[in-house]
Amino acid sequence: MDIVLVGLNHETACVKLREKLGFPEHCVRNALKALVAGPGQGIAEAVLISTCNRVEIYAVVENGDTGIARIQEFLSKFHSVALSEFESHLLTKSNIDAIHHLFSVASSIKSMVLGENQIQGQIKQAFELAKDAGSAGPILTTLFQNALTVGKRVRNETAINQHSLSISHAAVSMLRQKYTDLTGKRILVVGNGKMGVLAIRALQKIGGTDVTIVNRTMENVIEIAEELNLEVRGLDLLASCLAEADIVISSTGAPHPIITKEMVAEATSARDGRRLLLIDIAVPRDIEESVAEVDNAELHNIDQLQGAINANRDKRANELRKVEEIVAAELKKFMAWLHTLQVKPVIKGLRSRAEQIRDLEMQRALRRFGDDLSESDTKIVQELTTRIINKMLHEPIIKLREEAAQGNGVGYTAAINDLFGLEEQPAAGQLLAEAK
């Protein structure tokens, strides 16, 4: 049994590749079911994290190398993308390295925005979707519960998320570098999701008061529009809104671009040379890449916000040591639990063998007594032999668990199997059952 990670993120792949391998929420359950389907797959459990900055699959597999290869093949087939196109960008890790990576992700130190808070909710959602799909078994359930504990401890015990800069705030920070004053600038925000709303609030704090929000469903934006004093337009008016805007920030959940090169070209042609700045913070992207070719149009995507993000990262870097200490402590606890799984079957086998011997010798003794023992006497003898077994096994079992927690379980279980003539270690499927 191995725990593996296969995926890519903002450090290993550009947004163009990340969006090719991303999983919309409505696809995740079916994807997970397909991944763990069939005993021949060798994949017993799986959880899928898919965000704008990462696509990562965590799985419990019978064999690490084989499991990683099958997950890579799954990603290729599911998205109809040749493995050769993304294999060199993949991050693959096994066992303690995979677990350490997940805990680091949960702590937000692996995020594009150091200390951002959204990752905690994203991990929780990924775990819930896996439970719904039936792909989160006992090992990944414990692993992800521990990962959420890491995130909670980091938020409560460090200042890593103080003054945190979200992707939306990074976009607004970029605007401040280009415009010293937003007075008179017409700003168009496309989409009413969390990042869009965060962007609007950040814009208003620096003087961006002329804001129009465009959304597919009008009733979904009325409340936020009234709260923030926004103009509201339907998506059918997007083209005309582009012509009026000076700045566009787009963050929808659309599966395909909704702002095309033709739309932007038409909008800029009627602007008397005024430039149109577009910032796309959606994954998959909302704005066609070719928009950058349009005269008087300047396009930036999520990967190009790194400058503002790095400046904010430096402010909180001194908290990294505290975060890493929390990650290390929780990693040690989880590995101790994981190692004890190795000895649960041998403990069960040892108890079973002792019980067989006790039962056999009890029956032999009772036959020799014949009818001389009363029912109460028989019960006393049974309790006596049971106590003897429990006391004899108590210290060895405690020692076995302690050694397993220290990573020495394999040697001890092998010795006990040999000394007591027990069966060999169980297969991964049996081991998973023991974890329940």
C-alpha positions as CSV (number, residue, x, y, z in Angstrom):
1,M,0.0,0.0,0.0
2,D,1.3,3.5,-0.9
3,I,-0.1,7.0,-0.7
4,V,0.7,8.9,-3.9
5,L,0.2,12.4,-5.4
6,V,0.0,13.2,-9.1
7,G,-0.7,16.7,-10.2
8,L,0.5,20.1,-11.3
9,N,0.2,23.6,-9.9
10,H,1.2,27.2,-10.5
11,E,4.9,26.4,-9.9
12,T,5.1,23.5,-12.4
13,A,2.7,24.6,-15.2
14,C,1.3,27.7,-16.9
15,V,-2.3,28.6,-16.7
16,K,-2.9,27.3,-20.3
17,L,-1.9,23.8,-19.2
18,R,-3.6,24.0,-15.8
19,E,-7.0,24.8,-17.5
20,K,-6.6,21.9,-19.9
21,L,-6.3,19.5,-16.9
22,G,-8.8,21.2,-14.6
23,F,-11.9,19.5,-13.4
24,P,-15.2,21.5,-13.1
25,E,-17.0,20.7,-9.9
26,H,-19.8,18.9,-11.7
27,C,-17.2,16.4,-13.2
28,V,-15.3,15.6,-10.0
29,R,-17.6,12.8,-8.7
30,N,-17.7,10.9,-11.9
31,A,-14.0,11.4,-12.4
32,L,-13.3,9.9,-9.0
33,K,-15.6,7.0,-9.5
34,A,-13.9,6.2,-12.8
35,L,-10.5,6.4,-11.2
36,V,-11.2,3.9,-8.4
37,A,-13.5,1.6,-10.5
38,G,-12.6,-2.0,-10.8
39,P,-10.3,-4.2,-8.6
40,G,-7.7,-4.3,-11.5
41,Q,-7.0,-0.6,-11.3
42,G,-5.0,-1.0,-8.1
43,I,-6.4,2.4,-6.8
44,A,-8.3,1.9,-3.6
45,E,-9.0,5.5,-2.6
46,A,-8.7,8.9,-4.3
47,V,-9.3,12.6,-3.6
48,L,-9.1,15.3,-6.3
49,I,-8.2,18.9,-5.6
50,S,-8.9,21.2,-8.6
51,T,-8.5,25.0,-8.2
52,C,-7.3,27.8,-10.4
53,N,-3.8,27.2,-9.3
54,R,-3.6,23.4,-8.9
55,V,-4.9,20.0,-10.0
56,E,-3.8,17.3,-7.6
57,I,-4.9,13.7,-7.2
58,Y,-4.1,12.0,-3.9
59,A,-4.6,8.2,-4.0
60,V,-4.1,5.0,-2.0
61,V,-2.6,2.5,-4.4
62,E,-1.3,-1.1,-4.2
63,N,2.0,-0.1,-5.8
64,G,3.4,3.4,-5.9
65,D,5.0,3.4,-9.4
66,T,2.1,1.5,-11.0
67,G,-0.5,3.7,-9.3
68,I,1.2,6.9,-10.4
69,A,1.4,5.6,-14.0
70,R,-2.3,4.8,-14.0
71,I,-3.3,8.2,-12.6
72,Q,-1.2,9.9,-15.3
73,E,-2.9,7.7,-17.9
74,F,-6.3,8.6,-16.4
75,L,-5.6,12.4,-16.6
76,S,-4.6,12.0,-20.3
77,K,-7.7,10.0,-21.2
78,F,-10.2,12.0,-19.2
79,H,-9.1,15.3,-20.7
80,S,-8.1,13.9,-24.2
81,V,-4.7,15.4,-23.8
82,A,-1.6,13.5,-24.8
83,L,0.6,12.5,-21.8
84,S,3.6,13.9,-23.6
85,E,2.0,17.4,-23.5
86,F,2.0,17.6,-19.7
87,E,4.1,14.7,-18.3
88,S,7.2,16.9,-17.8
89,H,5.1,19.4,-15.8
90,L,3.7,16.8,-13.4
91,L,4.5,16.7,-9.7
92,T,4.6,13.1,-8.4
93,K,5.3,12.1,-4.8
94,S,4.9,9.0,-2.7
95,N,4.1,8.3,0.9
96,I,5.7,10.8,3.4
97,D,6.6,13.2,0.6
98,A,3.0,13.2,-0.7
99,I,1.6,13.6,2.8
100,H,4.1,16.5,3.6
101,H,3.0,18.2,0.3
102,L,-0.7,18.0,1.2
103,F,-0.1,19.4,4.7
104,S,2.0,22.2,3.2
105,V,-0.8,23.0,0.7
106,A,-3.3,23.0,3.6
107,S,-1.1,25.4,5.5
108,S,-1.2,27.8,2.4
109,I,2.6,28.0,2.1
110,K,2.4,26.2,-1.3
111,S,-0.2,28.7,-2.6
112,M,0.5,31.4,-5.2
113,V,-0.6,33.8,-2.5
114,L,1.2,32.9,0.7
115,G,-1.2,32.7,3.6
116,E,-4.4,32.9,1.5
117,N,-7.5,31.5,3.3
118,Q,-9.4,30.0,0.3
119,I,-7.3,26.8,0.2
120,Q,-8.8,25.5,3.4
121,G,-12.3,25.6,2.0
122,Q,-11.1,24.1,-1.3
123,I,-9.5,21.1,0.5
124,K,-12.6,20.6,2.5
125,Q,-14.8,20.7,-0.6
126,A,-12.5,18.3,-2.4
127,F,-12.8,15.9,0.6
128,E,-16.6,16.2,0.7
129,L,-16.9,15.5,-3.0
130,A,-14.7,12.4,-2.6
131,K,-16.9,11.2,0.2
132,D,-19.9,11.7,-1.9
133,A,-18.3,9.7,-4.7
134,G,-17.3,6.9,-2.3
135,S,-13.6,7.3,-3.1
136,A,-12.4,8.6,0.2
137,G,-11.8,5.5,2.3
138,P,-10.3,5.2,5.8
139,I,-6.8,6.3,5.0
140,L,-7.5,9.4,2.9
141,T,-10.3,10.3,5.3
142,T,-7.8,10.4,8.2
143,L,-5.2,12.1,6.0
144,F,-7.6,14.9,4.9
145,Q,-9.0,15.4,8.4
146,N,-5.4,15.9,9.6
147,A,-4.7,18.3,6.7
148,L,-7.7,20.4,7.7
149,T,-6.3,20.3,11.3
150,V,-3.0,21.7,9.9
151,G,-4.8,24.5,8.2
152,K,-6.8,25.4,11.3
153,R,-3.6,25.4,13.5
154,V,-1.8,27.6,11.1
155,R,-4.6,30.1,11.1
156,N,-4.9,30.1,14.9
157,E,-1.2,29.8,15.9
158,T,0.6,32.0,13.3
159,A,0.2,35.3,11.5
160,I,0.9,33.8,8.1
161,N,-2.6,35.0,6.9
162,Q,-2.5,38.5,8.3
163,H,-2.7,41.1,5.6
164,S,-3.2,38.2,3.1
165,L,-3.3,39.2,-0.5
166,S,-5.9,37.3,-2.5
167,I,-5.7,36.9,-6.3
168,S,-8.3,39.6,-6.6
169,H,-6.2,42.0,-4.4
170,A,-3.2,41.1,-6.5
171,A,-5.1,42.2,-9.6
172,V,-6.0,45.5,-8.0
173,S,-2.4,45.9,-6.8
174,M,-1.4,45.6,-10.5
175,L,-3.9,48.3,-11.4
176,R,-2.3,50.6,-8.8
177,Q,1.0,50.2,-10.5
178,K,-0.5,51.3,-13.8
179,Y,-2.8,54.0,-12.5
180,T,-1.9,56.3,-9.7
181,D,-5.5,57.5,-9.6
182,L,-8.7,55.5,-10.6
183,T,-10.9,58.5,-10.5
184,G,-12.9,58.7,-13.7
185,K,-11.9,55.2,-14.8
186,R,-14.8,53.0,-15.8
187,I,-14.3,49.6,-14.4
188,L,-16.1,46.5,-15.5
189,V,-16.1,43.3,-13.4
190,V,-17.4,40.2,-15.1
191,G,-18.8,37.6,-12.8
192,N,-20.2,37.8,-9.2
193,G,-18.1,35.0,-7.7
194,K,-16.0,35.3,-4.6
195,M,-13.0,36.7,-6.4
196,G,-15.1,39.2,-8.4
197,V,-16.7,40.5,-5.2
198,L,-13.3,40.7,-3.4
199,A,-11.9,42.7,-6.4
200,I,-14.8,45.2,-6.3
201,R,-14.3,45.8,-2.6
202,A,-10.6,46.3,-3.1
203,L,-11.2,48.7,-6.0
204,Q,-13.6,50.8,-4.0
205,K,-11.0,51.2,-1.3
206,I,-8.5,52.9,-3.7
207,G,-11.0,55.1,-5.5
208,G,-12.5,52.8,-8.0
209,T,-16.1,54.0,-7.6
210,D,-17.4,53.7,-11.2
211,V,-17.9,50.0,-11.2
212,T,-20.3,48.0,-13.4
213,I,-20.8,44.3,-12.8
214,V,-21.9,41.9,-15.6
215,N,-23.3,38.6,-14.8
216,R,-25.3,35.9,-16.6
217,T,-28.1,35.8,-14.0
218,M,-29.3,39.2,-12.8
219,E,-31.0,38.0,-9.6
220,N,-27.7,36.7,-8.3
221,V,-26.1,40.1,-8.2
222,I,-28.9,42.4,-7.0
223,E,-28.0,42.1,-3.3
224,I,-24.3,42.7,-3.8
225,A,-25.0,45.5,-6.2
226,E,-27.2,47.3,-3.7
227,E,-24.7,46.8,-0.9
228,L,-21.8,48.2,-3.0
229,N,-23.7,50.7,-5.1
230,L,-22.9,49.0,-8.5
231,E,-24.3,49.3,-11.9
232,V,-25.6,45.9,-13.1
233,R,-25.8,44.5,-16.6
234,G,-26.7,41.2,-18.1
235,L,-24.2,39.1,-20.0
236,D,-26.0,39.9,-23.2
237,L,-24.7,43.5,-22.9
238,L,-21.1,42.5,-22.4
239,A,-20.0,43.7,-25.8
240,S,-21.4,47.2,-25.2
241,C,-20.0,47.3,-21.7
242,L,-16.5,46.6,-23.1
243,A,-16.7,49.6,-25.3
244,E,-17.4,51.8,-22.4
245,A,-14.9,50.4,-19.9
246,D,-11.3,51.4,-19.2
247,I,-10.5,48.4,-17.0
248,V,-11.9,44.9,-17.1
249,I,-11.5,42.2,-14.4
250,S,-13.0,38.9,-15.3
251,S,-13.6,36.0,-13.0
252,T,-16.5,33.7,-13.9
253,G,-16.8,30.0,-13.7
254,A,-17.4,29.6,-17.5
255,P,-15.8,26.5,-19.1
256,H,-14.8,28.5,-22.2
257,P,-13.7,32.1,-22.9
258,I,-16.6,34.6,-22.9
259,I,-14.6,37.6,-24.1
260,T,-13.3,37.1,-27.6
261,K,-10.8,38.8,-29.8
262,E,-13.5,40.0,-32.1
263,M,-15.5,41.5,-29.2
264,V,-12.4,43.4,-27.9
265,A,-11.4,44.6,-31.4
266,E,-14.9,46.0,-32.0
267,A,-14.9,47.6,-28.6
268,T,-11.5,49.3,-29.0
269,S,-12.3,50.5,-32.5
270,A,-14.8,53.0,-31.1
271,R,-12.7,54.3,-28.2
272,D,-10.7,57.1,-29.9
273,G,-7.4,55.5,-29.0
274,R,-8.1,54.9,-25.4
275,R,-6.4,51.7,-24.1
276,L,-8.4,48.9,-22.6
277,L,-6.8,47.0,-19.8
278,L,-8.1,43.5,-19.2
279,I,-7.1,41.2,-16.3
280,D,-8.3,37.6,-16.4
281,I,-8.2,35.9,-13.0
282,A,-10.3,32.9,-14.0
283,V,-9.3,29.4,-14.6
284,P,-10.3,28.2,-17.2
285,R,-9.7,31.7,-18.6
286,D,-12.5,34.0,-19.5
287,I,-10.6,36.0,-22.1
288,E,-9.2,34.6,-25.3
289,E,-5.4,34.7,-25.4
290,S,-5.4,36.3,-28.8
291,V,-7.0,39.5,-27.3
292,A,-3.4,40.5,-26.6
293,E,-2.9,41.0,-30.3
294,V,-5.6,43.7,-30.5
295,D,-4.4,47.3,-30.8
296,N,-5.0,49.4,-27.7
297,A,-5.8,46.3,-25.6
298,E,-3.5,45.1,-22.8
299,L,-4.2,41.6,-21.4
300,H,-2.9,40.0,-18.2
301,N,-3.8,36.6,-16.8
302,I,-3.5,35.0,-13.4
303,D,0.1,34.0,-13.9
304,Q,1.2,37.6,-14.6
305,L,0.2,38.8,-11.1
306,Q,3.3,37.3,-9.6
307,G,5.1,40.6,-8.9
308,A,2.4,41.9,-6.6
309,I,2.1,38.5,-5.0
310,N,5.8,38.2,-4.3
311,A,5.9,41.7,-2.7
312,N,3.2,40.6,-0.3
313,R,4.9,37.2,0.3
314,D,8.0,38.9,1.7
315,K,5.9,40.6,4.4
316,R,4.9,37.3,5.9
317,A,7.9,35.1,5.2
318,N,9.1,35.3,8.8
319,E,6.0,33.2,9.8
320,L,7.2,30.3,7.6
321,R,9.2,28.7,10.3
322,K,6.2,28.5,12.6
323,V,4.1,27.0,9.9
324,E,6.7,24.5,9.0
325,E,7.0,23.4,12.6
326,I,3.2,22.8,12.7
327,V,3.4,20.8,9.4
328,A,6.3,18.7,10.8
329,A,4.4,18.0,14.1
330,E,1.2,16.9,12.3
331,L,3.2,14.9,9.8
332,K,4.8,13.0,12.6
333,K,1.5,12.2,14.2
334,F,-0.1,11.0,11.0
335,M,2.9,8.8,10.1
336,A,2.7,7.2,13.5
337,W,-0.9,6.4,12.9
338,L,-0.2,5.1,9.4
339,H,2.6,2.9,10.7
340,T,0.3,1.3,13.3
341,L,-1.9,0.0,10.5
342,Q,0.9,-2.4,9.6
343,V,0.6,-4.1,13.0
344,K,-3.2,-4.2,13.3
345,P,-3.5,-7.4,11.3
346,V,-0.6,-9.2,13.1
347,I,-2.2,-8.2,16.5
348,K,-5.5,-9.6,15.3
349,G,-3.7,-12.7,14.1
350,L,-1.8,-13.1,17.4
351,R,-5.0,-12.8,19.5
352,S,-6.8,-15.2,17.2
353,R,-3.9,-17.8,17.5
354,A,-3.9,-17.4,21.3
355,E,-7.7,-17.8,21.4
356,Q,-7.5,-20.9,19.3
357,I,-5.0,-22.5,21.7
358,R,-7.0,-21.4,24.7
359,D,-10.2,-22.9,23.3
360,L,-8.5,-26.1,22.3
361,E,-7.0,-26.7,25.7
362,M,-10.2,-25.7,27.5
363,Q,-12.2,-28.3,25.6
364,R,-9.5,-30.9,26.4
365,A,-9.6,-30.0,30.1
366,L,-13.4,-30.0,30.3
367,R,-13.5,-33.5,28.7
368,R,-11.2,-34.8,31.4
369,F,-13.4,-33.2,34.2
370,G,-16.4,-34.8,32.7
371,D,-19.5,-33.8,34.8
372,D,-17.5,-32.9,37.8
373,L,-17.5,-29.1,37.0
374,S,-20.6,-27.0,37.5
375,E,-21.6,-24.3,35.0
376,S,-20.3,-21.6,37.3
377,D,-17.0,-23.5,37.8
378,T,-16.6,-23.8,34.0
379,K,-17.2,-20.1,33.6
380,I,-14.5,-19.3,36.2
381,V,-12.0,-21.5,34.3
382,Q,-12.9,-19.8,31.0
383,E,-12.4,-16.3,32.6
384,L,-9.1,-17.4,34.1
385,T,-7.7,-18.6,30.8
386,T,-8.8,-15.5,29.0
387,R,-7.2,-13.2,31.6
388,I,-3.9,-15.2,31.3
389,I,-3.9,-14.7,27.5
390,N,-4.7,-11.0,27.8
391,K,-1.9,-10.4,30.4
392,M,0.6,-12.4,28.4
393,L,-0.1,-10.5,25.2
394,H,-0.5,-7.0,26.7
395,E,3.1,-6.0,26.9
396,P,4.1,-7.4,23.5
397,I,1.2,-5.7,21.8
398,I,2.0,-2.3,23.5
399,K,5.7,-2.7,22.4
400,L,4.6,-3.6,18.9
401,R,2.4,-0.6,18.6
402,E,5.2,1.7,19.9
403,E,7.8,0.3,17.5
404,A,5.3,0.6,14.6
405,A,4.7,4.3,15.5
406,Q,8.5,4.7,15.3
407,G,8.6,3.2,11.8
408,N,9.9,-0.2,12.9
409,G,6.6,-2.2,12.3
410,V,7.8,-4.2,9.3
411,G,10.6,-5.9,11.2
412,Y,8.6,-6.6,14.3
413,T,5.6,-8.0,12.4
414,A,7.8,-10.2,10.3
415,A,9.4,-11.6,13.5
416,I,6.0,-12.3,15.1
417,N,4.7,-13.9,11.9
418,D,7.7,-16.2,11.9
419,L,7.8,-17.0,15.6
420,F,4.1,-17.7,15.9
421,G,3.5,-19.2,12.5
422,L,1.0,-16.5,11.5
423,E,0.1,-15.6,7.9
424,E,2.1,-13.1,5.9
425,Q,1.2,-9.4,5.8
426,P,-2.2,-8.7,4.2
427,A,-2.7,-7.2,0.8
428,A,-3.5,-3.5,0.5
429,G,-7.3,-4.2,0.4
430,Q,-7.2,-6.1,3.6
431,L,-5.0,-3.5,5.2
432,L,-7.6,-0.8,4.3
433,A,-10.3,-2.8,5.9
434,E,-8.3,-3.0,9.1
435,A,-8.1,0.8,9.2
436,K,-11.9,1.2,9.4
